[in-house]
């Protein structure tokens, strides 16, 4: 921090405090260390651009003060007064501050931000819409959240996870699997957080049958997940909440056995490497356009190696998608 202050002083002494590049660089240093100095620097810049406005709004959105020294929405209004148009990065920062209960106790500011999103034409931006979803879900307004979700022209895994979590938090459990069904319909691949949310739903429903199906989907979509503590805990919690303690114990034992097996295999490979044992590399022939090509495992020198690797990866992904899991 002391070094940053010295650089700041040197910039002022040399008359370069209006150099936007230097100011932006220094602001990036201040933003992670001192909100007070960030604001002082920002006030000294004559014509801050949208990047700097976003940076100061982000800095105040991340503050733990309650309320913050300057509310991000006030900065946003000052930004508009300066004839600077917001971009797709401006609104997620604003909505984060509105969703933070330490900063705002009512959703009114978030509603105003939503109006600005529509007015500025960012209601089709997936990142802005995800921030809107999170804002509405934090306040338990799942009706408006689902309206944003349904009207979004583009959805990704984050959109679906946020909506599922919103329904779980609001206790509207029947809608969680509706959103998951839409993920499948639009070929959006679920991740670990999708399944954590669905397992939370099953725990609240105390529905063993659905919970076990979700557990099966975890294996099908993610494969080995023993190192994912959050996911394992949720699966164990789901079985316990459903009253199937024997299944919960079986999951714990299975994960431990898999982990021990992985560790043992890694240790064995290390011992083999240490004594200098090398097995001959595997190889295969592939015929293309009447020409026979030999591919050796680990050898990247063949001119078609990269193309072949990408093709095999696509095939493997397709097999996993239709439910095939290699032994």
C-alpha positions, -999 to +999 in steps of 0.1 A: +000+000+000+029+024+008+044+018-026+010+026-042+008+059-023+043+068-034+034+061-070+002+083-066+023+111-052+048+109-081+019+110-106+005+142-090+039+159-087+048+152-124+013+165-135+002+132-149-029+127-127-051+131-158-034+103-176-062+078-179-039+047-183-019+056-152-050+064-132-067+032-142-036+011-132-033+028-099-070+025-092-068-012-098-042-014-070-062+008-046-095-010-053-083-042-036-067-024-006-084+008+003-118+021-006-110+055+008-080+060-014-098+046-044-125+073-040-099+101-036-082+090-068-114+087-087-125+122-077-092+136-091-098+121-126-113+147-149-131+125-174-133+089-162-144+064-188-169+036-184-142+012-173-133+034-143-170+040-135-175+002-134-144-002-113-156+022-086-191+008-087-176-027-083-154-016-054-183-002-035-204-033-043-179-055-026-176-034+006-186-050+039-197-016+053-234-013+062-243+010+046-213+017+024-197+052+024-213+058-010-240+036-024-232+021-059-265+033-072-256+069-064-224+064-083-245+050-112-267+081-113-235+103-113-222+082-142-254+088-162-252+125-153-217+126-168-231+113-201-213+080-198-234+051-211-234+019-190-223-014-205-230-051-197-205-050-168-221-021-151-254-038-142-241-070-126-221-049-101-251-028-094-274-058-089-249-074-067-250-044-043-288-045-044-289-082-036-265-077-007-287-075+024-260-055+042-264-027+017-301-026+009-330-038+029-356-033+002-357-044-035-368-010-048-333-001-061-330-034-079-363-027-096-349+006-108-318-011-121-340-036-140-357-007-157-323+007-167-313-027-181-344-028-203-340+009-213-304+004-223-311-028-243-292-052-221-322-075-213-309-101-238-274-102-222-270-136-204-246-121-178-269-092-170-299-116-168-281-139-145-274-110-122-311-101-123-320-137-115-298-137-085-312-104-073-348-115-074-340-149-059-322-134-030-353-114-021-375-145-026-393-130-056-392-162-077-422-151-098-402-122-113-371-143-114-388-170-134-402-143-157-367-131-164-356-167-169-384-175-193-379-144-213-341-147-216-332-155-252-299-171-240-296-193-209-265-211-196-258-234-167-255-204-143-289-192-152-305-226-145-285-232-113-295-197-100-332-204-108-332-239-092-315-225-061-340-197-060-369-222-060-352-243-033-347-212-011-383-202-016-396-237-009-412-240-044-397-274-048-419-287-076-405-262-099-368-272-094-371-302-117-391-282-142-360-260-147-338-291-148-361-305-175-356-273-195-318-276-191-321-310-208-344-298-235-320-270-244-289-292-242-274-273-213-250-296-195-255-296-157-225-291-134-218-300-097-237-270-085-268-281-104-268-314-086-261-298-052-292-277-057-313-307-068-301-328-039-310-300-015-345-301-031-347-339-025-336-335+011-364-310+017-389-333+000-375-363+018-381-382-014-357-412-016-368-423-050-361-390-068-329-385-047-315-419-059-323-409-095-304-377-090-275-397-075-275-418-106-274-387-128-244-374-109-225-406-120-238-404-155-229-367-160-199-361-138-183-396-135-160-399-105-168-372-079-152-385-047-129-355-043-159-331-045-166-327-008-196-304-013-213-329-036-205-359-015-218-342+017-251-333-002-256-369-013-250-382+022-273-355+037-300-364+012-300-401+021-299-393+058-328-368+055-348-395+036-342-419+064-318-442+045-288-441+068-274-474+054-272-457+019-255-427+034-229-449+051-225-469+018-217-436-001-191-426+025-174-461+024-175-461-014-159-426-016-132-437+009-125-469-010-123-450-044-100-424-028-077-451-013-076-468-047-067-436-065-039-429-040-025-464-042-025-462-080-007-429-079+018-442-054+025-473-076+030-452-107+055-430-088+074-461-077+075-475-112+089-441-125+115-440-097+130-474-107+130-464-143+105-490-156+089-479-189+063-499-207+063-497-245+038-470-257+006-481-273+000-475-309-027-478-335-032-475-373-059-453-389-066-453-426-078-421-442-082-415-479-064-448-487-033-438-466-023-458-435-012-436-405+005-449-374-003-430-341+019-437-310+006-428-275+020-396-262+036-387-296+024-353-309+047-351-339+022-365-365+006-336-385-029-350-379-024-357-342-043-326-330-072-331-354-075-368-344-073-359-307-102-334-310-123-359-330-118-386-304-128-361-277-160-352-295-168-389-299-162-395-262-183-365-252-211-378-274-209-413-259-211-398-224-241-377-234-261-407-245-253-425-213-222-446-222-196-447-194-163-464-203-150-490-180 
